[in-house]
Amino acid sequence: MEMIHTLKFLTIALLAFFVVIYVIVVSYVYFNQVGMVFQNVALPKDYQFDYQSNFEELNIKSFDGVHLNGLLFKAENSKGLVFYLHGNAGTLETWGKIAKTYTNLGYDIFILDYRSFGKSEGEIENEEQLNKDVAVAYKKLRQKYSENKIIIAGYSIGSGLAAILASENNPKALILQSPYFSFTELSGTKVRFFPDFMKKFHLETYQFLPKVKAPIYIFHGLDDQLIPVENSIRLNKILGNKGHFYPLKEQGHIGMNENESFQEELKIILQ
């Protein structure tokens, strides 16, 4: 009898131990999830961007007073604007290198650094805040460009933000590079034990794409190990004739803007 009680006590103690460990780990992920999703790097306020292209630096006051930094690269005889939302790492110090791909095709391109990235102020807290930032920046650029000449584009983490923005506005087109079907689902494959209801970023791309009135162009590398190409295949299936899917051979997650096949298709889209 005493042995049975001892076994019960040990079982309860062991369960309690694992519960405590689980709570500790989940708490750690909850309070550090922003840093796990966004790999921000700050730049000094007096940092001077060094690009040979013609560009204008913009500081846009967001909804809460935080100033967001962006670069507007300008093409000769501009046909319109590509409003570009970059991935979860890097700043305008490096992302500005993609500008020539677009300006050479006759489009200006505006690239926004998210808050806490580069020279942008503030700290990222949640998805709602990010969407508001993006909406404010888009509204600012609409003062310079007619919306029927604006193409919204998003790469990786930026693809979900781009989809939401396009669903709430009327751009000429939407370009998604390495998008995810659902960030809730994708993050669940990386941290399987973390409850969905505790996540600060859901970015359910599949819910917003059907609301986009403009043509949607989806590009995805067949060798993408971070966001598998199946995400884009699933997104394309729900779009029907409105979607245009381009799988890219020998393309991983990084460096799509330099991909020759991508550039060839982009040239046709931007004609």
N, C-alpha and C positions, 0 to 999 in steps of 0.2 A: 504493500500500500504506500509506504513511504517512497519507494522507487517511482511509483506512478506520479505522485505529487511532484517529485523532483523533475521528472521528465516534462510535466506540464509547465513547471516553472521555467525550465530551460527553453522550452518552445516559445513561451510568451516573451521571455527575455530576448530570444533571438529575433522574434518578429518585431519587438519594440526597437531593437538595434537597427534593423533594416529600415523601419519606418523613419527613425531619426535620421539615418543616412540619406534616405530619399528626400526628406524635407529639406535637409541641408543643401543637397545638390540642386533641387528644384529652386530653392530660394536663391542660390548663387546664380543660376541661369536667368532667373527672372530679373534680378537686379543688374545683370551684366549683358542682357540680350542685345541692347543697342550696339555695344561694342563688338559683339559677335557677328552682327549683321553688317554694320558699317565700319569700315577700316579708315577712319578719318585721319587726315594729316593737316595741321595748320601751317599757314604761311605768314610771314611778318606782314603787317599792315602796309609797310613801305616797299614790299616786294614788287619788282618791275618785271612784267612778263616780256620775254624776249622771243618774238615771232616776226619773221620777215613779212608775213601777210599784213594787209591793212585791217586793223581791228580797233574796236572801241571798248574800253572797260566800263562796265555799268555796275553801280551799287544801288540795289533796289530795296526799299524799305518794305518789310513784310507786315503782316497783319498785327503783329505784336511789337513792332518797332525795331526788330532785329534787321540788320542790313545784310542782304545776300549779294554775293559777288558773282558776276558773270562776264563773259567775253563775247562780243558780237563781231564776228569776222565778216568782212564785206567782199563780195565779188564784183567784178566789173560788169556793168549792165545787168544788175541783179533782177532775177525773175521772181524772187520771193525769199522766204525764210524757212530754214529748218530749225525748229525749236527742239534742242537736243538735251536729253536727260541721261547722264552717264551712269556707269556702274557703281558698285559699292566701295571701290578703292580708287586711289589716284585723285589728283586735283587738276585745276586748269593749267598747272605747270606742265603737265604731260598730256592731258586730254586735248589741249589746244592743237596738238600735232595732227589731229584728224581733220582739221578745218579745210585743208587744201582739197581733200577728197570731194568736198561739197562745193567750195567756192570755184573750183576748176570746172564744175558743171553748171555754173551760173547762179548758184544759190548762196545767199548769206546764211550763216549758221550762228545761232546763239547757244552757248554752252553754259549751264548753270552749275555752280558749286553748291551743294547742299549745305545747310547750316553746320558749322564746325569744320567744314572742309575748306582748305585753302584760306582765302581772306574773308570768307563768310563768317559772320558772327553767330553766337548762340550755341545751343546744344540740341541734338535730336532727342526727342522724347517719345514720339509715337507716330503712327501712320497719319492720323488726322492732321497733325501739325505739318508734316511733309506735304500732304496734298494741298493744304492752304498756302504754303510757301510757293509751290509750283504754280498754283492758280494765280497768285499775285504777280509772279514774274511773267506769266503768259499774258495777263491783262496789260502789263506794262509794254510788252513787245507789240501787242495789238494796236497800240497808239502809233506805232511806226509802220505797221504792215497791215494791209487788208487781209482779213482772215481767210479768204478764198485763195490766198497765196502763201499760206502758212502750212507747213508739213510738220507734224509732231513726230519725234523719233525717240525711242528709248532702248537702252542697252542693258541687259541683265536685270539688276534690281530696278533700273530706271524704266524697264518695259511695263511693269505694273502701274507705275505712276503715270506713264504716258497713256496707257489705255484708259485709266480713270479720267485724265484730263481731256482726252479726245471724246469720251462719252458725254462730257459736260459742255462741250463746245462744238464748233462746226469747222474744223480744219479741212484743208484740201485733201489730205491723206494722213495715214498713220503707218509708220515703219517701226517694226519690232525686231530687235536683234537678240537672239538667245533668250526668248521670254520663258516664263514659267506659267503653267496652267493655273496654279494656285500657290502662293507663297506659303500659306498655311500648310498645304500638303507637302511642298518641297522641304520646308524646315523640319517637318515631321520625320523625313527620311534621314536627316542629319542628327537630330536630337529626339529620338523616338519616345523617350519617357516623359517629355515635357508637355503638359496639357495644353490643348489649343486655346482654351479660354484665358490662359495666362499670357498669351503671345500679344505683343504690342504691334506686330505687323502681320496683316493677313493678305492684303493685296490679291484679291480673288480675280485675277485677270479674266477668267472665263465668264464671269458675271457681267463684266463691263463691255467686252468686245461686241456683243450683239447690239448694244445701244449706240455704237459708233456708226454714224451715217456715211462717213467717207470710206473710200477703198482702203483695205488693210493689207500691208505687205509684211510677211513674216520670213525672217532669215534665221537659219540655225545650222551650226556645224555638226556634221555627222559624228565627229570625234569629241564632242563636248562631254566631258566627264562630270562637270559641276552641275549643269542643268541639262539632263538628257534630252535628245531630240524628240523623244516621245511627247514631251510637253507641247511642242509646236504642232506636232501631228494631231494631237487632241484638240488644240485650239482651232486649227484649220478646219477640222470636221464640223465644228459648230457654226462656222461662218458661211458655209455654202459658197455661192458665187461671189460673195463680197470679199472672200479671202484669197490671197495669192501667196503660196508657200514655196520657198526656195531652199532646199537642203543643199548644204555646201560640203563638198568632198574634202577630206583631209583638213578640216577646220575644227579647231578646238574652241574653248570658251573665249580665249583672249585674242585680240588682233583682227577681228572681222573686218574692220574698216580698211585694212590693207589687203584684204583678199581680192584677187583679180576678178573672180566670178561674181563676188558681191558688187564690185565696182561696175562691172558690165551691166548688171541688172539695174543698179542704181541709176546709171546713165539713162536707161530707158524710162524709168519712173520719173526722173526729173526733167525729161524733155519738155 
